[in-house]
């Protein structure tokens, strides 16, 4: 198990350098948008850090799946996994290493995002507005981070199960969008049965409940259906799939 190797092999590629550079620029842009524009649109002319990070969660919900799927499943798509397994025969160790490497990148992105959100909030509130509000930082470190962690877990599950960059990305990004849209429509039409069905596969809402300390046993169902079960089947496929 060598996550440093997988981390270097991903970061040393030109595609990863371009992707990470664009990701950082987009995150910085949304941080500035959220923190600097707030005083002009919010009552009292203040800027709140949780709102700034909520704006940042929009690009992060795309950046996290892209990076995660590419790191975990990329070698299956470009067939370079064969060379990796020749050098490191333990398939489960290789998978664990890739998951750890993706988690390290995720944590670095979260640290950067929180830092940028705090700076943009301070600049927008103190220099351009009537004050910066950091009392909601607890919400950033609980509910907001829980939702980002849910995005990471689902992306990992899809990458492990599908072992394809394209299909993994479509699934990791598409399913949450479809579930969120369906949930909104169910609320509009007032169908409690459909709402309960959608709630059973709504990992983001479950993460929000866990982060806010309001989760019940029902919130474990999305975790089971969307993360644990796909991961178990994915690990089995990872260990048995033909490399050629």
QUIGIWO-V408596 format. One record per backbone hydrogen bond with DSSP energy under -1.0 kcal/mol. CO is the residue of the C=O (numbers start at 1). NH is the residue of the N-H. E is the energy in kcal/mol with one decimal. If there is no record, write none. Layout:
# QUIGIWO-V408596
co: <CO CO>
nh: <NH NH>
e: <E E>
This chain:
# QUIGIWO-V408596
co: <2 3 4 5 6 7 8 10 13 14 15 16 17 18 19 20 21 22 23 24 25 26 27 28 29 30 31 32 33 37 38 38 42 45 47 48 49 50 51 52 53 55 56 57 59 59 60 62 63 64 65 66 67 68 69 70 73 74 75 79 80 81 82 83 84 89 90 91 92 93 94 95 96 97 98 99 100 101 102 103 104 105 106 107 108 109 110 111 112 113 114 115 116 117 118 119 120 121 122 123 123 125 131 133 134 136 137 139 140 142 143 144 145 146 147 148 149 150 151 152 153 154 155 156 157 158 159 164 165 166 167 168 169 170 171 173 174 175 176 177 178 179 180 181 182 183 184 185 186 191 192 193 194 195 196 198 201 202 203 204 205 206 207 208 209 210 217 218 220 221 222 223 223 224 227 228 229 230 231 232 233 234 235 237>
nh: <6 7 8 9 10 11 12 13 17 18 19 20 21 22 23 24 25 26 27 28 29 30 31 32 33 34 35 36 37 40 41 42 45 130 133 52 53 54 55 56 57 58 60 61 62 63 64 66 67 68 69 70 71 72 73 74 77 78 81 82 84 85 86 87 88 91 94 95 96 97 98 99 100 101 102 103 104 105 106 107 108 109 110 111 112 113 114 115 116 117 118 119 120 121 122 123 124 125 126 127 128 131 47 49 137 140 141 144 145 146 147 148 149 150 151 152 153 154 155 156 157 158 159 160 161 162 163 168 169 170 171 172 173 174 175 177 178 179 180 181 182 183 184 185 186 187 188 189 191 195 196 197 198 199 200 201 203 206 207 208 209 210 211 212 214 213 220 221 224 225 226 227 228 229 231 232 233 234 235 236 237 238 239 241>
e: <-1.4 -2.5 -2.4 -2.8 -1.5 -2.5 -2.3 -1.1 -1.9 -2.4 -2.6 -3.0 -2.1 -2.6 -2.4 -2.6 -2.2 -2.7 -2.7 -2.7 -2.4 -2.5 -2.2 -2.3 -2.4 -2.8 -2.8 -2.6 -1.2 -1.2 -1.6 -2.8 -1.9 -3.2 -3.2 -1.9 -2.4 -2.0 -1.9 -1.8 -1.6 -1.2 -1.9 -1.8 -1.4 -2.9 -2.4 -1.8 -2.5 -2.5 -2.7 -2.0 -2.2 -2.2 -2.8 -1.1 -1.4 -2.0 -1.9 -1.0 -1.6 -2.6 -1.5 -1.6 -2.5 -1.1 -2.1 -2.5 -2.6 -2.3 -2.2 -2.4 -2.4 -2.3 -2.5 -2.1 -2.2 -2.0 -2.2 -2.6 -2.2 -2.4 -2.4 -2.5 -2.4 -2.7 -2.6 -2.1 -2.8 -2.6 -2.3 -2.4 -2.8 -2.1 -2.3 -2.7 -2.7 -2.7 -2.8 -1.4 -1.3 -2.0 -1.9 -2.3 -1.8 -1.3 -2.2 -2.2 -1.4 -2.2 -1.9 -1.9 -2.6 -1.9 -1.7 -2.1 -2.7 -2.4 -2.1 -2.6 -2.3 -2.4 -2.3 -2.6 -2.3 -2.7 -1.8 -2.0 -2.3 -2.5 -2.3 -2.9 -2.2 -2.4 -2.0 -1.1 -2.6 -2.8 -2.5 -2.5 -2.7 -2.5 -2.1 -2.2 -2.4 -1.9 -2.0 -2.4 -1.7 -1.9 -2.2 -2.0 -2.7 -2.4 -1.3 -1.5 -1.1 -1.7 -2.5 -2.2 -2.0 -2.4 -2.9 -1.8 -2.8 -1.1 -1.5 -1.7 -2.1 -2.9 -2.8 -1.3 -2.4 -2.6 -1.9 -2.4 -2.2 -2.4 -2.7 -1.9 -2.3 -2.8 -2.0 -2.4>
